Amino acid sequence: MLGIEKAYFQHRQAAHCESGVTSNLLCGVGAVLSEAMSFGIGSGLFFIHVPWVKVMGLPLTSYRSFPGTIFKKTCQRLEIDYQYQTYRQKEKGEKALDEFLAKGQPVGVRSNIYWLPYIPQQFRFQFNGHNLVVLQKNSDDTYQISDPVLENTSVCSAHALSKARFAKGALAPKGLIYFPQNKNFAIEEKLARAVRAGIKEVVHRMLFSPVPFAGINGIRFLSKQIKKWPKKFPDREAQKLQMAQVIRMQEEIGTGGAGFRYLYAAFLQEAGQKLQEKTLLEAALMMSEVGDLWRTFATMGAQFCKDRFDQPYETIPEILLKIAEYEKAVYQKLRRSYL
Amino acid sequence: MKVVDVPQDNDASYEGAKKMCYALDENGLFVAARTSGWHVEETVKSLAWKNIELDLERTKVRVSEGKSSPLEYFMKLRQMDAGLLAENMQISKWRVQWHLRPLVFNKLKHKWIERYANCLEVPADVLQKRAEPC
């Protein structure tokens, strides 16, 4: 029975690692769901800027929800049973992975991206939230890996994979493995409810954040913080590094551009087509415009990093306020005419 | 973003790979598109990497002057700080900071050198003899 699943598990490239893994794994059990749909149903969109939490000495800015939640939420909302298991002992975790693979089960794995040798060198940094699918164990002690951010499947040594799976630190993966358990699953009738739940969570999170540094308020907070940089960091180079960090988190690998906004717009559009909801189709185009604005912000930031900007501390905070306004309009529209 | 506007700036750090993104086609529908890099991303990424490399260079000089231990260099090479290295070693952060001092590091028992070497994926003799990283 389990052997058949692999026949239609397909490696498809995705914009974001976790939604890509979720979509590929679900397609493997017959629940055909695109990457954008799993990103939306799993409520992947967010914004948070926390200057007092440092990642490699620079403030934490995130455009996505907490790693690990997309797969769980997508499965829960579509009522798919899933296995989700961490291991305290390295040996046990390695053995468990091999056992599932021997049964022909593609396994989702959380890992530290730094220790994965097949990722281009400049994208490797100590980040414990990278997701990938292990397909099979080869005879020469390597694994066949389907990493959704790459175009093709890759090969990774058992030693490196184990190192990546059991890395410590913030968001430590603890050898996490996960995969959906149902077979030949029909999701059509559950889609409408799942999409609504997914959108509801994002709208509430962005509009009614209980803290001032998350959601729409978080974007405004970032704008205020940027205004303070000249005082906080008298050195121009330090200011540039701060700016570079914000934009890296927005544009670098696994965001689909513009800090997931295009990915979310794609979800809104696909959901709108499938459920025939006009509001979602309109919201998709609005969200796409928001994405364009984020790209403009990134372009300005890069010009600032190249010293090609005379008055950065007037225009850059300004455009962030504009983004906040436009994004708020999208969520309010969804809240009023869809939820 | 329209499909025709998807940047193709041939970012060298992609090493020939292409990244996926979503863009609007001429009918206003989202489709998957491939990008070979965007100059904006390249700018900020190279800035961040330059900073890391500069820090490594400085540490290397300090190691050769005897002001820092080789452990500090390899820790930074693996993009870790004392806290993260401590967690990976499963010892206290203060202990790692103590070991980072050159005088202490030079007297460290081989058992410790091996543990650090294992954790940082550096050969033990390279870590001890402050040789160049491979």
Boltz contact constraints between the chains, C-beta under 6 A:
constraints:
  - contact:
      token1: [A, 13]
      token2: [B, 20]
      max_distance: 6.0
  - contact:
      token1: [A, 15]
      token2: [B, 20]
      max_distance: 6.0
  - contact:
      token1: [A, 15]
      token2: [B, 21]
      max_distance: 6.0
  - contact:
      token1: [A, 120]
      token2: [B, 14]
      max_distance: 6.0
  - contact:
      token1: [A, 120]
      token2: [B, 15]
      max_distance: 6.0
  - contact:
      token1: [A, 122]
      token2: [B, 13]
      max_distance: 6.0
  - contact:
      token1: [A, 125]
      token2: [B, 79]
      max_distance: 6.0
  - contact:
      token1: [A, 126]
      token2: [B, 79]
      max_distance: 6.0
  - contact:
      token1: [A, 168]
      token2: [B, 87]
      max_distance: 6.0
  - contact:
      token1: [A, 168]
      token2: [B, 88]
      max_distance: 6.0
  - contact:
      token1: [A, 169]
      token2: [B, 84]
      max_distance: 6.0
  - contact:
      token1: [A, 169]
      token2: [B, 87]
      max_distance: 6.0
  - contact:
      token1: [A, 241]
      token2: [B, 51]
      max_distance: 6.0
  - contact:
      token1: [A, 244]
      token2: [B, 44]
      max_distance: 6.0
  - contact:
      token1: [A, 244]
      token2: [B, 47]
      max_distance: 6.0
  - contact:
      token1: [A, 244]
      token2: [B, 48]
      max_distance: 6.0
  - contact:
      token1: [A, 247]
      token2: [B, 44]
      max_distance: 6.0
  - contact:
      token1: [A, 248]
      token2: [B, 44]
      max_distance: 6.0
  - contact:
      token1: [A, 251]
      token2: [B, 41]
      max_distance: 6.0
  - contact:
      token1: [A, 256]
      token2: [B, 21]
      max_distance: 6.0
  - contact:
      token1: [A, 256]
      token2: [B, 22]
      max_distance: 6.0
  - contact:
      token1: [A, 257]
      token2: [B, 21]
      max_distance: 6.0
  - contact:
      token1: [A, 262]
      token2: [B, 22]
      max_distance: 6.0
  - contact:
      token1: [A, 263]
      token2: [B, 22]
      max_distance: 6.0
  - contact:
      token1: [A, 266]
      token2: [B, 22]
      max_distance: 6.0
  - contact:
      token1: [A, 266]
      token2: [B, 30]
      max_distance: 6.0
  - contact:
      token1: [A, 269]
      token2: [B, 30]
      max_distance: 6.0
  - contact:
      token1: [A, 298]
      token2: [B, 40]
      max_distance: 6.0
  - contact:
      token1: [A, 299]
      token2: [B, 40]
      max_distance: 6.0
  - contact:
      token1: [A, 302]
      token2: [B, 40]
      max_distance: 6.0
  - contact:
      token1: [A, 302]
      token2: [B, 43]
      max_distance: 6.0
  - contact:
      token1: [A, 302]
      token2: [B, 44]
      max_distance: 6.0
  - contact:
      token1: [A, 305]
      token2: [B, 43]
      max_distance: 6.0
  - contact:
      token1: [A, 305]
      token2: [B, 44]
      max_distance: 6.0
  - contact:
      token1: [A, 305]
      token2: [B, 47]
      max_distance: 6.0
